[in-house]
Amino acid sequence: MRARTSWIVAAVCLAPAALFGGSAKTSYQEARSVLDAGIKAMGGLEALQAVQDLRRVGAGTGYNQGQSLQPDAPLTTRAMEVTSLQDFARGRSSTEVMNLPTGSVMNKTRAVLAGDAGFGYNLVTKVVTPSAPGAIAGAKAALRRDPAALLLTARARAETLRSLGDDTVEGRRNRVITFADSDGTQIGLYFDAETGLPSKFDTLADNAVLGDAVTENVLSDYRDVAVGSARVRMPARVVTKVNGEVTQDLKFSVIEANTGIRDDAFAAPADAQTVPPAPAGAVTVTKLGEGAYFASGGSHNSLFVVFADHVVVVEAPLSEERSQAVIAKIAETAPGKPIKYVVPTHYHFDHSGGLRTYIAQGVTVVTTPGNKAFVERLAAAPHTIRPDRLARAPRPPVIETFTGKRVFTDGTRTLEVLDIGPSPHVAEAVVAYLPAEKAVFVADLFGIPIQGPFPPSNPALVHFSEKIKAMAVETLVPAHGRIGTMEDLKAALAVQLPKN
């Protein structure tokens, strides 16, 4: 699209006529006039500035991009109910979401920002987790980019405004401008040429799996909202797309301004148990047996096994940064032993985002047949915004597929990887089994919280427990959480969703 490819040029160039004193508007002047018209269409500057807080209640559908049953299948969905509070005057927000995934159990969470702090609260397990710095920065950005505040944010960054000309949104002509947010993010703003109202805003960022990814927020169904004696116009429908694929569609039935939000809306419940977040970055290595190691730390863990002349890694989650940290620990633990194979447990984006780092080193990806095309796309995805190692030195992935079971052995140590799918969580679900240690590494199908209670049992957990009954298992090594035993699995299976 024109708007997506013109940001850099527009951000640094003025109209040639302006440089020589001509009468044509500069790019800034054109953008400023579009923005001012948009502010007027939404109710005017004074009315928008008078919005101190906003309460929204709505419902819709979430689409599980990168989390569905198969890489190329239609996205699975979840019903959503949302109650959000934005306190613009005091820099606070609270968003409560009830998700009912198709074929799974309900979960309900609340994300809170209170100035420079924040937390997540699970309303089912009653556990509070303080927010990490990245989550706090993201919540602050979301508050600045809320549809009620976005045009004021752009106005406050007026020196960065530039015009991008015209584009089409939902079949209608739009005038497009861009500005740089205070965190450096370039934001494209689209205004309906007829109504002057914002119809969309988008950003461009690096995604570990998708590469250069455009996130769009399409705004529609504008309604009048009372602000004292004035009125502002707010979108009652927000559709989010990532690389053209719808990821969320929300419709708000209630939009209220200046409701006088109480302070306790941004406080943790008194009866909640506080659990510290998993430390980010650092990798801790725990020996499971001779040559078998658990690489933990942060939200996602991996397994690696050292054989006579090479290493096999199970799970490459999150990003290049995480893979580099794990690879460095492997080099410390098994100096001189090259990594020959990497085995992702399943394709879900948070569990495959670090694969490119291994591909860049020529490591063979061992996966199930349904993931082969996905790995090829992941390896070919353009990363020009934030080039990683594979982007700087491209090479095709080396992929080996297996069905049922693949055994790695050097005659002394043995690692088995087994596809126990189709699971309710993902069609092809791989677990890693260490026969000598009687240990199973498992991702998503079962996790053990480092602190706090187990979440309610779900169909994927039941499926996993049935599949490992034929194995001699004493130790469970999860991709999320701590090492545990079969007693932990029994305890997790016993937890039921509260009736109220």
C-alpha angles and dihedrals in degrees: 000000000000094000092053096051099043103058098100095045092045092048094058106030133078124199107276093232090059092056091060098040096265124156098244116111118256118239088256094051092049091049092047092053091051091049094048090050089051092051089051092049091053092055106285137285097281093049093049092047089051092062101104097167140359134207122199131182120187150134139221147126132301118206114210103229109187091004105073129113095266134015095240100032124102110279117268114235142215130205112239137201117189135191113181133182122193118189101189094173094059102028097248136132138175123190120184117192130186112198124192105186117204108266094001141084129281121262128188126195140170125209115199132191118189110176108292095351136062146162144199121234125199106209092197100051093026092228124146119206118190112234121254118236092258092054091050091051089049092050091050090050091049090053092051090047098046108128089245092056105027099092091047089051090052091048090052088054093047095141089066096050117121133168121241098185123232134336138164125253120183089343095307129110114253135188110226130207134167137209137177116247119222091263091056097257113143110226125197115211121199121198125192105246092219103042100025090224122134109260100177146354126199143185134197121220143151117272118194092226106023097040115209100022130188116209114200129190111197114202124202147138094064117202135187114253121192117239104180106296092341131072133220129195117237131181113248093192126055121181117189122203131184115200089343095308117117110239100169138014116188130179119191119214093181127045115167129171129208096006093156098247113217121237093238089068086074098043129091116252113263093235095051123115113230116222120185116237119256109270111257126229105006119104120211119198119212120187112231096177141321105330095350120112139179113218106201138166133107121022098315133049135198138200127222132186124200115216129184096281107003148026131243118206123201114204129013103198138179110355151331090279092059093045092050090052092050093045090052090053091049090053089053093047098042107021114197095014111118121217105246103171138026121193120197113205091217140341100258109134097242090053097045103036092101097051095096091067091059092043089054088058094051094252114159114243110221111200145140120279096254091061099050096092090044092055090048091053092046090053093048097046112121114246103184098137094059107006115210127199094277092050091052093048108021120202133161117258121255106225131185119186130202138182125213101350140000119195124205115194142151094192092267105052127035133197122182123195115196133188104223094175156151085081126171085244100051135351096237111037118175125199125185120227127198105196096191092051094036087227133142125201110209134177125208096334088084132007133175116217113230086222133001133039130312116262118244116291116262138192094263091056092050090049091051093049091052093048096054096047091095092054127082098243129170103150129050118202111191130198086223121047134349137334113271147163140249087272088066090053091052090049092051093049090054095058113100131191111265112255092226 
